[in-house]
Amino acid sequence: YGGEETPEFVMVDPKADVDVPNSRATANCVLRCKLCDRVSTIVVSRVADDAVVAGKGSQRVCTLETRGCEPTVFSVRDGWHCVAGGENAASFEVDFDEDGEFCDCDEEGTAVAISNVQTEFVKVKG
């Protein structure tokens, strides 16, 4: 935003409702450039209803409406709900580590791991 990349990650909470300065609008994230005072906004306009399935290729998890900024990196962190595949599918509340990996055991003591999560931004119209 403001033509510069932020030095740290910016959290976008789809449940947040932040007032946009000098506007009647709200957004899920409002950024203000410290150099030029320009305001940029991000609104989460769609969150996927379905779980991401391993081995199914690229899958959309959300749609962001951005004004005045362009996301460059998506960091998989906390707050995910995942379902393990297979016959006895178990569900987990997942908080990924800094490297985007998760490891735990299901109720029967079987190891469950998620690793090599890859993300990308794709521009969509409408």
N, C-alpha and C positions, 0 to 999 in steps of 0.2 A: 504494500500500500504506500502511496506517495512515491512510487517508483523504487522503493527499497524493500529488501527482504528483512523480516523481523529476526532478531538474533535468537529468540526462543520460540517454542511452539505456541500457537494461539489455540486456546480451548474454545470449541463451538458446542454449546449445549442446546439441543433441540427443544428443551423445556424452558429455556431462559427467554425472557421477554424484556429487552432493553430498549429504552427510548432513544430514538435517533435525534441528536441535537438539531434545533431549528426546524423541526418537522413534526407532523402528527403520527408518523410511522414508528414502528418498532421492528427490531431485528433480533436474531439469536446471538449475534456478536456485533459489536460496534468498535471500530478501531479509529484512532485519531493519530495522524502523523505529527510527530513532535516538531518537525522542521517547518512544515507548511500549514499545519492545522487542518488539513483535509480529512474528511470523515469517509470511511469505507464501511460497508455493512455486509454481513453474511446471514442469509436466512436458509434454514433447512426446510426445503419445500416438500420433500418426500423422503420417508425412511422405508426401506424394504420390509415387507411383511414376512417374507420367507427366510429361512435359515440359509446361510451360505453352505454349499455342498462341495466337499473336496473333490477335485478331479473333474469338475464341471466347466473349467475355464473361467474367464472373467465374469464376475457377477456384480451387479449394482447393489450397493448397500444404502446409498442415500443420494439425494440430489440437492445441490447447493445453489442458491441464487446469490450471486455476488455482485456488488456495485463498488467500483473503485479499487478493487483488489483482485488478485488471482492466486488461489491456493497452489502451492508447488510440492508440498510433501504432506502425506497423511501418516500419522503415527498411530499404530494400533496400540491402544493402552487399556484403560479400565472400562468396565460396564458392559461386557458382551455376554450374551446368552447363547451357548453352543450346545448342539446335540451330537453325541457320538453315534456314528453309523453302526450298522450291524444288527444282529438278531435282538440283543438286549440293549437297545439304545438308551443311554443315560444322558441326562442333561446337566450342564454345568454353568455356574456363573463364572465367567472367565475374566481375570485381570492379567493381561500380558505383561511380561517384564520389558526392560528397556530395548531388548533385541527383538521384540515381537513374538516371543515364544511362551508357551504355557505347558506345564507338566503337573499332573496330579494322578490320583487313583480313584477309580469308581468305587461303588459300594462293596464290590466283591474283591477289591484289592488289585484289580487289573490296571496297569499303567495306561494313562491317556495323555497324549501329547499333541500339541499344535505347534508347528514350526514352519519356517519358510513362507510366511504370509507376505504376499506382494500386493502393492496398491498402485493405482494410477488414477489420474483425473482425466476425464473425457468430456469435452465440451458438447453439450446437447442444446438443441433449439426447442423452444416451447415446452 
